[in-house]
Structure formats: structure tokens, C-alpha cells
Amino acid sequence: MTNSRANEANETLDLDDLLPKIGEFGLYQKLLLWLVCLPACLPCGFCAFNQLFMTDVPDHWCRVPELELLNLTQEQRKLLSIPRKNNVTFEKCSRYAVNWTEIIQVGGTIEVNENWPTEHCREGYEYDTSEVTSSVVIDFDLVCEYDVYPTLGLVALNIGGPIGVYAFGLLNDRIGRKKSFFICLSTLLLGSLMTAYAHEFWFWIMARVIVGLTIPAVYQIPFIISLELAGPNYRSFVTVMTCVFYTLGLILLSVVTYLLRDWRSLALATSVPFFFYYFYWFVLPESPRWLLMRERLEEANNVLKTIARVNGKELPEEFTNKLQKQVIEQKEKGVTEAKSVSVFALCRTPNMRLKTFLITLNWCASEMVYVGLSYYGPAIGDNQYMSFFLSSAVEIPSYLICWILMDRIGRRWPLCLSMVISGIFCIVTVLLPSGKQ
């Protein structure tokens, strides 16, 4: 009975039919999009990629405490204590195994013997801090036999992603978009603050998992709100603009990381400003589409009235009458909450199963290539900050081109074309001779 009533409500109170009458993309939607929803997309780009710069690996070599007592430069200490690989570059993970205290006591000029035995770095490492003053790698000595640990940090971040998408997806449907966003924001800020104040590697890993829970959920929720309030003719524009603002977050991140070379300062600078978003509680509406789905009809009516008023329109009398009739029936029968549709509905029919499989496969392929190339971006060229800036900035024209193509020829062909072009250039990149710029 409840399901049939929910279906009836969806049929008679269709927002796609209503939005053209109260404004598909009027002043209300524009203010909400530009001042609230789009800025809310920035944290995802910041927190998804700031870890690449937190884990910078500077040049390093074995520490020899005895030589630090002498009036020697860093380069002189390396020349004395660090063997060379093929007589060219200094070894990073080994040093000469000699008794430096005894050699120093003998006095005179110290002559290096390349035949001296070598050993692993027993007493830690020295780092070149001319470019990066502090990083997770420097603070926790994540080099040599521990050099895989920074990669574990990225694994931890990405483990949280699918868990968070599923969890916040359920919250979206259970408690609404608005509350879900602020829970997601709080989770992100908690994980970011834990990251900044971590003094032990495994605590830092736990903090990155917590941050990962919100990526990309913290970006998807404002995107969903914007999309649900825009009319069908403007959804391509809204989709593209949310992608553009996500990319602007990446571009801003390249500037912030260039200015801040300390990883704790970077973690705070890319999270603390987002405490401002708590003020959105007073202006961010609940999705009327979700309210109608949950049969919270009076609340939906109030939101729609506000949209119509700001857009200089009025709710159609026909819609108002239907809504009032539904409210009366709801009160008479004591129905306060409609059941949600299960995620298994995506697999209920052969057609939906096929679409769900293809879209999921496409997302897996896109995410793997996009994230992989983005992670590799800073390693291209000599300046990691400029490389990351350029690899991020190039996304914006691609979004604009996709927007034009989607409006002109639909969704399917631009999707297929972009996937084919991406695949071809990935293969070409692999086939390029080593050393080609």
C-alpha cells in the first residue's frame, strides 16, 4: 500500500514537469549553484591530492652523527661517508662501515677508501630540505626499506572511498542530502585535523582512511543537490560546472603546495578554511525531490514556494491542489514516511542489469586511468608544482568541449569517443621511447 502511494506521488508530483513553470534555472538555482554548491566542490580536490605533496621524497643519505660534530658542510659529510653508485651518484641507503670516532681521533686529513665495507643506515638519514622543509617521509623516515609506506598512504586513502560512497549514499536516501553533506564535511575535517597532528605513521594512515571516506562523497552531495534543483535543459551545464570547480580546487592546491613546503601546514591550510561551510546550514535547502520521495509533502511545498518566489514565479494552482490533497490523505492514513527503493532495483530487469554493468565498468576504467595519471602528474618534468598545475588546468577545456558535445549530439557518443581517444593516447605514451619529453 505504501509503495503504491509512493509511486502515485511520484507520478502526480513530478518535479521535471514543475520546474519549467517555477524556473528551470532561475535566480534561486543560480545563487545556490554559484555561492553554495560549486564552492562546496573544492574540498574534494584539495583533500584527494594534497597527500601527493605531504609525502614528498627529497634526496636522502645515511646519517653519520660523528661527522656532524665536525665543522663540515653537508656535501663534505657525504663525500666522506657515502659510497657512490658506479662512481657517479651517492648511494641513498648505505654508508661506509668504519669507526668514524677512531678515524677522527687519529687526526689529519681523512682519505676516503672506496674499498671500505658498507652497511645499511644504522642511525637514520639526512635529507635535502632545500625544496621541502618537512614531509611525512622526512618525519617518519619512510625511505629505503620503508619506501613503500607512502604508497600505503594512498592505498589507505582510496580504501575509504568506496566505503564512504556506499555509506553516504545510504545516508543520502535515509536522512536527506543536507544532513548527509554536513556529516560528510565533519568527517573530512576530523580526518584532516588528525592528519595534521599525527605523530606516528600508523595514526597518520588511520587519519587518511577517515579522509578517504569522504572522497568523492563530499563532492557528490552538493552535485546531487544542484542537479535535482535544475531543470532537464540545464543539467549538462550543472554537471560540467561542478567538474570545473573540482578542477579549480586542484589548481588552487598547486599554488598552496608551492607556497607551503611543510606537510602539517599544508594539511591545515587545505582543511581549516572549510569550517566556513558550516554556515551553509542556514542557506542550503533540502532536496524537494527527496522530500517528495519520502512523502514529507509540506516541507517540499515550502521549499518549492521559496524557489518560485525568488525566481519571480508562483507555484501552479494545479500542483498546489494535488500536493494539498496528498497531505490530507497522508494525515488521514497516518503515513509519515515512504519506503526507499533498494539498490537491488538496479539489477531487477535485464535492461537495468546491462546498463548498471556497463556504467560501472566505465567508471572503474575512467577512475583507474584518471587517478593514476593525476597521481603521476607531479613526477612529470623538473618542477612538480608546475607539472601538477598543468595536468589539472588541461581538464577545464576538456569539460567545456564535452559540454558542447553533450548538448549537440547526446551522451553516448561523447562518452565512447572520449574513452577511445584516452585509450589510444595511453597506449602511445607507453610506446614512446624512454627519455622523450
C-alpha positions in Angstrom: 0.0 0.0 0.0 2.8 2.4 0.9 4.7 1.6 -2.2 1.7 2.2 -4.4 1.1 5.5 -2.7 4.8 6.5 -3.2 4.5 5.6 -6.9 1.3 7.6 -7.2 3.0 10.6 -5.5 5.9 10.4 -7.9 3.6 10.3 -10.9 1.4 13.2 -9.9 4.1 15.4 -8.3 6.7 15.2 -11.0 9.4 17.9 -10.5 10.6 17.7 -14.1 7.1 18.9 -15.2 7.0 21.5 -12.4 10.5 23.1 -12.7 9.9 24.8 -16.1 6.9 26.6 -14.5 8.7 27.9 -11.5 12.1 28.3 -13.2 14.4 25.6 -14.5 17.5 27.7 -13.7 16.2 30.9 -12.3 17.8 33.3 -9.8 17.3 30.8 -6.9 19.2 28.0 -8.7 21.9 30.4 -9.9 22.6 31.7 -6.4 22.5 28.3 -4.9 24.9 26.9 -7.6 27.4 29.7 -7.6 27.5 30.6 -4.0 26.9 27.3 -2.2 27.1 24.1 -4.2 30.0 24.9 -6.5 32.3 26.2 -3.7 31.4 23.1 -1.8 33.1 21.0 -4.5 36.5 22.5 -3.7 37.4 20.4 -0.7 37.4 17.1 -2.6 40.1 18.2 -5.0 42.2 19.6 -2.1 41.9 16.6 0.1 42.2 13.9 -2.6 45.6 15.1 -3.9 47.3 17.1 -1.1 48.7 13.8 0.1 51.0 13.7 -3.0 52.8 16.7 -1.6 52.7 15.6 2.0 54.7 12.5 1.1 57.4 14.3 -1.0 60.6 12.2 -1.1 63.6 14.5 -1.1 67.2 13.4 -1.8 68.5 11.5 1.2 71.5 9.6 2.5 72.7 7.9 5.7 73.3 9.9 8.7 76.7 9.8 10.5 76.4 11.5 13.8 80.2 11.5 14.4 80.8 13.7 11.4 78.1 16.2 12.5 80.4 17.2 15.4 82.9 18.4 12.9 82.8 21.8 11.1 81.8 20.2 7.8 79.3 21.1 5.2 76.6 18.7 4.2 78.3 17.9 0.9 81.6 17.3 2.7 80.0 14.8 5.0 78.5 12.9 2.0 81.9 12.8 0.3 83.5 11.2 3.3 80.8 8.8 4.5 78.6 7.8 1.5 79.8 5.4 -1.3 79.0 6.2 -4.9 76.9 4.1 -7.3 79.1 3.5 -10.4 81.3 6.3 -9.1 78.6 8.8 -10.1 75.7 9.2 -7.7 75.7 8.8 -4.0 74.1 5.8 -2.5 70.8 6.6 -0.6 70.6 3.5 1.7 74.2 2.6 2.6 77.3 4.2 4.1 80.9 3.2 4.8 81.1 0.7 7.7 84.1 2.3 9.5 84.7 3.6 13.1 84.5 7.3 12.5 85.3 8.1 16.1 88.6 6.3 15.8 89.4 7.9 12.4 88.6 11.4 13.8 90.8 10.8 16.8 93.8 10.0 14.6 93.5 13.4 13.1 95.0 14.7 9.9 93.4 14.6 6.5 90.8 11.9 6.1 91.3 9.9 2.9 88.3 8.0 1.6 89.0 4.4 0.6 86.4 3.2 -1.9 87.1 -0.4 -0.8 85.8 0.2 2.7 83.0 -2.2 3.6 79.5 -0.7 3.5 76.4 -1.1 5.8 72.8 0.0 5.9 71.9 3.3 7.6 72.0 2.3 11.2 71.4 5.8 12.7 68.8 7.3 10.5 69.0 9.6 7.5 69.9 13.1 6.4 67.6 14.9 4.0 68.0 17.7 1.5 65.5 20.3 2.8 66.3 23.0 0.2 63.0 22.3 -1.6 60.8 20.7 1.0 61.3 21.7 4.6 59.2 18.8 6.1 57.2 15.9 4.8 55.7 12.7 6.1 58.7 10.8 4.6 61.2 13.1 6.4 59.4 13.0 9.8 58.8 9.2 9.8 61.9 8.1 7.8 59.9 6.4 5.1 62.9 5.7 2.8 64.9 2.6 1.7 63.3 -0.5 3.2 60.3 1.6 4.2 59.9 3.4 0.8 56.7 1.5 0.1 54.9 3.1 3.1 54.0 6.4 1.3 52.2 4.3 -1.3 50.4 2.5 1.6 49.1 6.0 2.5 47.5 6.3 -1.0 46.1 2.8 -0.6 44.5 3.8 2.8 43.0 7.0 1.2 41.4 5.0 -1.6 40.2 2.2 0.6 38.0 4.7 2.3 36.5 5.9 -1.0 34.1 3.1 -1.9 33.2 2.5 1.7 32.3 6.2 2.1 30.4 6.4 -1.2 28.2 3.5 -0.2 27.7 4.7 3.4 27.0 8.3 2.4 24.8 7.1 -0.4 22.6 5.3 2.2 22.6 8.4 4.4 21.6 10.5 1.4 18.5 8.4 1.0 17.7 7.9 4.7 18.2 11.3 6.2 18.4 13.6 3.2 21.1 15.4 1.2 21.6 18.3 3.6 22.3 16.4 6.8 24.5 13.9 4.8 26.6 16.8 3.5 27.3 18.2 6.9 28.1 14.7 8.4 30.5 14.2 5.4 32.1 17.6 5.9 32.6 16.9 9.6 34.2 13.5 8.8 36.5 15.2 6.3 37.6 17.9 8.8 38.1 15.4 11.6 40.4 13.2 9.3 42.2 16.3 8.1 43.0 17.6 11.6 44.1 14.1 12.7 46.4 14.1 9.6 47.9 17.4 10.6 48.6 16.4 14.2 49.7 12.8 13.6 53.0 12.0 15.3 53.1 8.3 14.3 52.9 6.7 10.9 50.0 4.3 11.6 48.0 7.0 13.2 48.5 9.1 10.0 47.3 6.1 8.0 44.1 5.9 10.1 43.6 9.6 9.5 43.9 9.1 5.7 41.3 6.3 5.8 38.9 8.7 7.5 39.6 11.4 4.9 39.1 8.8 2.2 35.6 8.0 3.4 34.5 11.4 2.2 36.1 11.3 -1.2 34.3 11.7 -3.6 31.2 11.8 -1.4 31.9 15.4 -0.2 31.8 16.4 -3.9 28.9 14.3 -5.0 26.4 15.5 -2.4 26.4 19.2 -3.5 26.4 18.0 -7.1 23.3 15.9 -6.5 21.5 18.9 -4.8 22.4 21.1 -7.7 21.3 18.6 -10.3 18.0 17.8 -8.5 17.0 21.5 -8.4 18.0 22.3 -12.1 15.6 21.6 -14.9 16.4 19.0 -17.6 17.7 21.6 -20.0 20.4 22.8 -17.6 21.7 19.6 -16.1 24.6 19.3 -18.6 25.7 22.8 -17.6 25.4 22.0 -13.8 27.4 18.8 -14.3 30.2 20.5 -16.2 30.4 23.4 -13.7 30.8 21.0 -10.8 33.6 19.3 -12.6 35.2 22.7 -13.4 35.1 23.7 -9.7 36.6 20.4 -8.7 39.4 21.1 -11.0 39.8 24.7 -9.7 40.4 23.0 -6.3 43.3 21.1 -7.9 44.7 24.3 -9.5 44.5 26.1 -6.2 46.2 23.2 -4.5 49.2 23.5 -6.8 49.5 27.1 -5.7 49.1 26.3 -2.0 51.6 23.4 -2.1 54.1 25.8 -3.9 53.8 28.3 -1.0 53.7 25.8 1.9 56.6 23.3 1.9 55.7 21.9 5.4 53.3 19.0 5.3 51.5 19.8 8.6 50.9 23.4 7.5 49.7 22.0 4.1 47.2 19.7 5.8 45.8 22.5 7.9 45.7 25.0 5.0 43.7 22.5 2.9 41.1 21.8 5.5 40.6 24.5 8.2 39.2 27.1 5.7 36.3 24.7 5.0 35.0 25.2 8.5 33.3 28.2 6.9 31.0 25.7 5.1 29.1 25.1 8.3 27.4 28.5 7.6 25.8 26.8 4.6 23.4 25.1 7.1 21.3 28.3 7.1 21.1 28.6 3.3 21.4 25.0 1.8 17.9 23.6 1.2 16.9 20.0 1.5 16.2 18.5 -1.9 12.5 18.8 -2.7 12.8 15.7 -4.9 14.0 13.7 -1.8 11.2 15.3 0.3 8.6 14.2 -2.2 10.1 10.7 -2.4 9.9 10.4 1.4 6.4 11.9 1.4 7.4 14.9 3.5 5.0 16.9 1.4 4.6 20.1 3.5 8.3 20.6 3.7 8.6 20.0 -0.1 5.9 22.6 -0.6 7.7 25.2 1.5 11.0 24.7 -0.5 9.2 24.9 -3.8 7.4 28.0 -2.8 10.7 29.6 -1.9 12.2 28.7 -5.2 9.2 30.0 -7.1 9.2 33.3 -5.1 12.9 34.0 -5.6 12.5 33.2 -9.3 9.6 35.6 -9.6 7.1 32.8 -10.2 4.2 31.2 -8.5 3.5 27.5 -7.8 0.9 26.4 -10.3 -2.5 26.0 -8.6 -2.9 22.5 -10.1 0.3 21.4 -8.4 -0.7 23.0 -5.1 -4.0 21.3 -5.1 -2.5 17.9 -5.8 0.0 18.5 -3.0 -2.6 19.6 -0.5 -4.7 16.5 -1.4 -1.7 14.3 -0.8 -1.1 16.0 2.6 -4.7 15.4 3.7 -4.6 11.8 2.6 -1.3 11.3 4.4 -2.6 12.7 7.7 -5.8 10.7 7.4 -4.0 7.4 6.9 -1.1 8.2 9.3 1.6 7.7 6.7 4.7 9.7 7.7 7.4 8.0 5.8 7.7 6.2 2.5 9.9 3.2 1.9 13.1 3.7 -0.1 13.8 1.8 -3.3 16.5 -0.8 -2.8 19.8 -0.6 -4.7 19.0 -4.1 -5.9 16.4 -2.4 -8.2 19.3 -1.7 -10.5 19.6 -5.4 -11.2 15.9 -6.3 -11.3 15.4 -6.3 -15.1 17.8 -7.4 -17.9 17.9 -3.9 -19.3 18.8 -2.3 -16.0 21.4 -5.0 -15.2 23.1 -4.4 -18.5 23.2 -0.6 -18.1 24.4 -0.9 -14.5 27.2 -3.3 -15.5 28.3 -1.1 -18.4 28.2 2.2 -16.4 30.1 0.5 -13.5 32.7 -0.9 -15.9 33.1 2.5 -17.5 33.5 4.2 -14.1 36.1 1.7 -13.0 38.2 2.3 -16.2 37.8 6.1 -16.0 38.7 6.2 -12.3 41.7 4.0 -12.7 43.2 6.0 -15.6 42.3 9.4 -14.2 43.5 8.9 -10.7 46.7 7.0 -11.9 47.6 9.8 -14.3 46.8 12.5 -11.8 49.0 10.8 -9.2 51.8 10.7 -11.7 51.3 14.3 -12.7 53.8 15.9 -10.3 56.5 13.4 -11.4 56.5 14.7 -15.0 59.2 17.3 -15.6 61.5 19.1 -13.2 59.0 21.2 -11.4 56.4 19.1 -9.6 54.2 22.1 -8.8 54.0 23.4 -12.4 53.5 19.9 -13.7 50.6 19.3 -11.3 49.2 22.8 -12.2 49.3 22.0 -16.0 47.9 18.5 -15.6 45.0 19.9 -13.7 44.4 23.0 -15.9 44.1 20.9 -19.0 40.9 19.4 -17.6 38.9 22.6 -17.9 38.9 22.8 -21.8 38.0 19.1 -22.0 35.0 19.7 -19.7 33.8 22.6 -21.9 34.2 20.6 -25.1 32.3 17.7 -23.5 29.5 20.1 -22.5 29.1 21.3 -26.1 29.2 17.8 -27.5 26.6 16.5 -24.9 24.2 19.3 -25.8 24.7 18.8 -29.5 24.8 15.1 -30.0 23.8 13.5 -26.7 25.7 11.5 -24.1 26.6 8.1 -25.6 28.9 9.2 -28.5 30.9 11.7 -26.5 31.4 9.0 -23.8 32.6 6.4 -26.4 34.8 8.9 -28.2 36.5 10.2 -25.1 37.2 6.7 -23.9 38.7 5.7 -27.3 40.8 8.8 -27.5 42.1 8.3 -23.9 42.9 4.7 -24.6 44.8 5.5 -27.8 47.0 8.2 -26.1 47.7 6.0 -23.1 49.0 3.3 -25.5 51.0 5.9 -27.5 52.6 7.1 -24.2 53.7 3.6 -23.3 55.2 3.1 -26.7 57.2 6.4 -26.7 61.0 5.8 -26.3 62.4 6.4 -22.9 63.5 9.9 -22.3 61.2 11.6 -24.8 59.6 14.8 -23.4 
